[in-house]
Amino acid sequence: MQYLPDHDPVVARIIRQEESRIENTLDLIAAENHAPRSIFEAQGSIFSTKAAEGYPGSRFHAGCICADELESLAIARAKRLFGAEHANLQPHSGVSANLAVYFSVLKIGDRILTMKLSHGGHLSHGDPSSITSKCFNFKHYGLNLETERIDYDQVWELAQSFKPRMIVAGASSYPRLIDYEKMAEIARNVSAFFMVDMAHIAGLVAAGVISSPVSHADFVTFTTYKTLNGGRGGVILCRQKHAKKISKTVFPGAQGTPSLNLLAAKAVCFQLASEPEFKIQQKKTLENAAAFAAGFEKKGYRIVSGGTDNHLVLVDLRSIDLNGAVAEETLESVGIIVNRNVIPGDPQKPGISSGIRIGSPGITTRGMGLDEIDQIVRWMDIAMKNSKNGGILGQIAREVMNLCKKFPVYNKRD
Ligand SMILES: *Cc1c(COP(=O)(O)O)cnc(C)c1O
């Protein structure tokens, strides 16, 4: 920071403290990652202030020569990376991207079939607390509670009886792969649009280490800051036949000028994600998640669905008689950052919940591997079983701090 400490020492101090928090804790939140400095340089660039309503070649403001080049480049990179016919990079966030898709081809009150929030879905898929549920008529499919995998027979039956105009696949805490082909077939059978929200797994898809929904879906939405590791922002990919409607719905429908600084970061993100190192990174992300699942299983915990195929693991804590909220708080006190999470059929309220969700992207980006995960699982197990023992927690906190020092996120000279 060059100017901020002088212009606003209070905010500068808060940023420094956040930097220190990131360096000195283990980020196991499945929805987070550590974007490289080049992303922050793009996000904090001079493009922050340019007004550029419209799209490349048809703006409502003058002075858009560089903006047009930037957005066109980012779009071309997104299309190439994901093999998409069309890309709209203007949504400010994942939820904005989802709203734009719904409003592009649906009318108020239309029916949408999505995954249940309590089984791993997302708020913007029609949760009562989300404005999506006030505009559209949602029904939800869920998991087969025995296998804890999506119950495709139920999706089929609900599609037949509910007759949705759109079916959505994609989730926030589903550790398994989704059968896009099957979902697309179900959607086709009832003439519904098929949308995939791949917010969490976009990095894994970009790297080609798990299968891509792009060729199966009418619309694919995602955020660039989760596994994709590119800073905040939303993206819509779609078939060419929907391009016009998506463009109009995003602007002028739902947004004004795009955040060109975020668009710059998206361009950088797509470039980085097309490089060979990124593929290696995403492969390790999968391996590390699998190691977390195996590690907790060995310690006697029940893993939801028995394992993972992606970057996240859901651990059922009922066997140690601890709820998710207390586990989250206990782990944070030793510098391990996770979030509590409902497990399928959870007897607890969502605010308390019976599980925790563990994600491997952050520590993988830091360079950690199987040895470190062994240690982290051991610390988490001991901490959760001794949540009231200040001495034990203090000792673990020191060891966590030491590990963090060995794997700096940004301060490579420390
Ligand atoms: C994280 C997430 C989003 C929301 O993205 P924001 O950028 O926070 O709006 C949308 N859908 C799913 C499935 C997500 O996991």
Ligand as a Chemical Component Dictionary entry (heavy atoms), coordinates in Angstrom:
data_LIG
# 
_chem_comp.id                   LIG 
_chem_comp.type                 NON-POLYMER 
_chem_comp.pdbx_formal_charge   0 
_chem_comp.three_letter_code    LIG 
# 
loop_
_chem_comp_atom.comp_id 
_chem_comp_atom.atom_id 
_chem_comp_atom.alt_atom_id 
_chem_comp_atom.type_symbol 
_chem_comp_atom.charge 
_chem_comp_atom.model_Cartn_x 
_chem_comp_atom.model_Cartn_y 
_chem_comp_atom.model_Cartn_z 
_chem_comp_atom.pdbx_ordinal 
LIG C1 C1 C 0 -21.235 -19.088 -4.248 1  
LIG C2 C2 C 0 -22.416 -19.442 -5.055 2  
LIG C3 C3 C 0 -23.187 -18.470 -5.695 3  
LIG C4 C4 C 0 -23.102 -17.014 -5.325 4  
LIG O1 O1 O 0 -22.102 -16.262 -5.793 5  
LIG P1 P1 P 0 -21.958 -14.755 -5.274 6  
LIG O2 O2 O 0 -20.826 -14.255 -6.085 7  
LIG O3 O3 O 0 -21.692 -14.826 -3.812 8  
LIG O4 O4 O 0 -23.234 -14.029 -5.559 9  
LIG C5 C5 C 0 -24.185 -18.878 -6.561 10 
LIG N1 N1 N 0 -24.434 -20.193 -6.750 11 
LIG C6 C6 C 0 -23.748 -21.151 -6.117 12 
LIG C7 C7 C 0 -24.076 -22.580 -6.371 13 
LIG C8 C8 C 0 -22.722 -20.808 -5.242 14 
LIG O5 O5 O 0 -22.065 -21.762 -4.592 15 
# 
loop_
_chem_comp_bond.comp_id 
_chem_comp_bond.atom_id_1 
_chem_comp_bond.atom_id_2 
_chem_comp_bond.value_order 
_chem_comp_bond.pdbx_ordinal 
LIG C1 C2 SING 1  
LIG C2 C3 SING 2  
LIG C2 C8 DOUB 3  
LIG C3 C4 SING 4  
LIG C3 C5 DOUB 5  
LIG C4 O1 SING 6  
LIG O1 P1 SING 7  
LIG P1 O2 DOUB 8  
LIG P1 O3 SING 9  
LIG P1 O4 SING 10 
LIG C5 N1 SING 11 
LIG N1 C6 DOUB 12 
LIG C6 C7 SING 13 
LIG C6 C8 SING 14 
LIG C8 O5 SING 15 
# 
